[in-house]
Amino acid sequence: MNTVIADLGIEPYRSQQIFQWIWQKNAADFSVMTNISKELRKSLSEKFTISGLKIEKKLSAKDGSEKFLFRLEDNNFVEAVFIPEGKRKTICVSTQVGCPLACKFCATALMGFARNMKAYEIADEIRIIQREKKVKITNLVFMGMGEPLLNLKEVAEAMDIISSSVGLSISQKRTTISTAGLVDGLDYLLTSPLKVKLAISLNFPNEKVRKKMMPVAKQNPIKEILKLAREYSHTKNMVTFEYVLIDNLNDRLKDAQNLLKLLKGIPSKINLIPYNPHPTLPYKSPSQEKIKKFHQYLLLSKHTITLRKSRGREILAGCGQLAGGVIK
Ligand code: SAH
């Protein structure tokens, strides 16, 4: 934007004003930008249009979470989820239309992959939900549709809009990027100026099972992922390991033991996510009793362990249930 404004021969501070109008005051038109001269507003309107995501559909769950289906300008669809928990208001953000990773247990994989989202589209999910819910969003998780580390350039640019004081003004420290564990992307993140928190979907401590369930694991061995995770936790922020608990696949005590062995010496949090079922997929969540045993075993370790409460399951708004309204 700064370069566009400069090319037009307009003072740089104007770009900040325009930015605030768009991202903080939800201006849909240049005409409302009253601290900018009439002539400039007119010339901007002739050259540019302000576009945004359109809400196609909203679904609310009893627990207060709400799923938004957005229509993009090219008529693709993405979903994002608003999750209120007391003062904390979180949005689960999508970064790609569909996902190319094809994890066997994930509903988004069933959509296939259409394209990467643009930075402004990613940030617009947040602007629009904030506008609709009339609350200040406090936390972000990049855990919606897609693999953020396969779209890092746009994700990093979106983070500029999101964390800028003239943009959405949400701190990077309250933003978590979740990845299936891509070595190249992790390498890039480590050296980038981004200060976000990192979550790695480890899910299967057994490499063979991991490769079967998450094809991307074939090119990204656990050992290399953990080496980078260790570095990240020492140089940047504590890392969270996500662990989707699936019945009979990774829910035995042996799996918990293996997990702890792998994570030994990495200061980290383990987030257990009981599997959210999807009508078209054959996987199930383990029984409450098995989940409890697994959880209790991990609690004996030095790691911080959280057990994710299922949010918005009945509206298919849980992790791995986002499929852009494509799957009925
Ligand atoms: N591609 C990124 C972000 C999207 S997936 C990643 O892999 O981290 C977000 C999280 O949802 C991941 O931890 C994934 O393992 C988990 N997940 C996928 N399908 C799920 C399901 N049906 N139930 C619970 N968690 C699921």
Residues whose N, C-alpha, C, O or C-beta is under 5 A from the ligand:
A	BS01	SAH	F105 C106 A107 F142 M143 G144 G146 E147 S178 T179 A180 S201 E242 V244 I273 P274 Y275 N276 C319 G320 Q321
